[in-house]
Amino acid sequence: MMPVSLQEKWNAIYSGGLSRSLAPSRVLLENTHLLPGSGMALDLACGLGGNALLMAERGLAAHAWDISDIALHALEKQACGRGLEINTRQCDVECGDLPQESFDVLVVSHFLCRALAPRIVSALKPGGLLFYQTYTTEKLAEEGPRNPDYLLKPGELISLFSALRPLYYREDGIVGDLSLGWRNEAALVGIKSQIT
Ligand SMILES: C[S@@+](CC[C@H](N)C(=O)[O-])C[C@H]1O[C@@H](n2cnc3c(N)ncnc32)[C@H](O)[C@@H]1O
């Protein structure tokens, strides 16, 4: 059997119907007050682009990159229906460089490639913000990947982005009343220093 490429894998997921979420990530929804009123924003590994749609609605020049052209076409249709402009790019974000000091805001949700962390930091302009949210090894729910390579270890998100000043960090882990709180994921908003 021919090996399935990453693009084919994700295209198959998205062509199975748009059951995946169009909702922006919680880290962005809970911290929209931190967004600048204008500037360049990137939703990296955007999927259906809920984060990009929110940022375009907030007046940012929104860019959305993903390996799945099917997800990107669905996003373009959504954006068009809402009268928004989103610059989509089909690419493998694990290969190739991110443009340096280019984005005022960068959002990553439900995607983890540890090797990208330094490139993400360098893609932020001085004073730029990173919103990051993804699943942890302590997740209780079925949702999210099972492969630990794609799960954050306890406390890992904040150390991956230790080059940024944290403005917000949330990781309830498995502490206390597990029926309450924000479980399954870790979330960070970090700001890059103005001085480089
Ligand atoms: C779990 S989905 C998350 C989508 C969206 N960020 C969200 O939170 O709903 C992971 C996304 O990463 C994309 N992806 C996976 N590997 C990628 C790569 N190497 N380059 C670009 N996109 C990739 C997939 O196509 C998919 O849309």
The ligand as an SDF file (V2000), in Angstrom:
LIG
                    3D

 27 29  0  0  0  0  0  0  0  0999 V2000
   -6.4540   19.1500   15.3130 C   0  0  0  0  0  0  0  0  0  0  0  0
   -6.4270   20.1970   13.8960 S   0  0  0  0  0  0  0  0  0  0  0  0
   -6.5570   21.8000   14.6610 C   0  0  0  0  0  0  0  0  0  0  0  0
   -7.1270   22.8200   13.7440 C   0  0  0  0  0  0  0  0  0  0  0  0
   -7.3920   24.1790   14.3870 C   0  0  0  0  0  0  0  0  0  0  0  0
   -6.1730   24.8590   14.7560 N   0  0  0  0  0  0  0  0  0  0  0  0
   -8.2980   24.0170   15.5780 C   0  0  0  0  0  0  0  0  0  0  0  0
   -7.8840   24.2930   16.7100 O   0  0  0  0  0  0  0  0  0  0  0  0
   -9.4680   23.6250   15.3790 O   0  0  0  0  0  0  0  0  0  0  0  0
   -4.7190   20.1570   13.4050 C   0  0  0  0  0  0  0  0  0  0  0  0
   -4.4860   20.9040   12.1150 C   0  0  0  0  0  0  0  0  0  0  0  0
   -3.0990   20.9130   11.8340 O   0  0  0  0  0  0  0  0  0  0  0  0
   -2.9290   20.7570   10.4380 C   0  0  0  0  0  0  0  0  0  0  0  0
   -1.5740   20.2280   10.2420 N   0  0  0  0  0  0  0  0  0  0  0  0
   -1.0570   19.0710   10.7100 C   0  0  0  0  0  0  0  0  0  0  0  0
    0.2350   18.9650   10.3850 N   0  0  0  0  0  0  0  0  0  0  0  0
    0.5480   20.0790    9.6770 C   0  0  0  0  0  0  0  0  0  0  0  0
    1.7310   20.5500    9.0580 C   0  0  0  0  0  0  0  0  0  0  0  0
    2.8810   19.8620    9.1180 N   0  0  0  0  0  0  0  0  0  0  0  0
    1.6940   21.7290    8.4040 N   0  0  0  0  0  0  0  0  0  0  0  0
    0.5410   22.4490    8.3470 C   0  0  0  0  0  0  0  0  0  0  0  0
   -0.6110   22.0590    8.9220 N   0  0  0  0  0  0  0  0  0  0  0  0
   -0.6090   20.8840    9.5850 C   0  0  0  0  0  0  0  0  0  0  0  0
   -4.0380   19.8060   10.0160 C   0  0  0  0  0  0  0  0  0  0  0  0
   -4.3470   19.8720    8.6550 O   0  0  0  0  0  0  0  0  0  0  0  0
   -5.1760   20.2760   10.9080 C   0  0  0  0  0  0  0  0  0  0  0  0
   -5.9650   21.2430   10.2660 O   0  0  0  0  0  0  0  0  0  0  0  0
  1  2  1  0
  2  3  1  0
  2 10  1  0
  3  4  1  0
  4  5  1  0
  5  6  1  0
  5  7  1  0
  7  8  2  0
  7  9  1  0
 10 11  1  0
 11 12  1  0
 11 26  1  0
 12 13  1  0
 13 14  1  0
 13 24  1  0
 14 15  1  0
 14 23  1  0
 15 16  2  0
 16 17  1  0
 17 18  1  0
 17 23  2  0
 18 19  1  0
 18 20  2  0
 20 21  1  0
 21 22  2  0
 22 23  1  0
 24 25  1  0
 24 26  1  0
 26 27  1  0
M  CHG  2   2   1   9  -1
M  END
$$$$
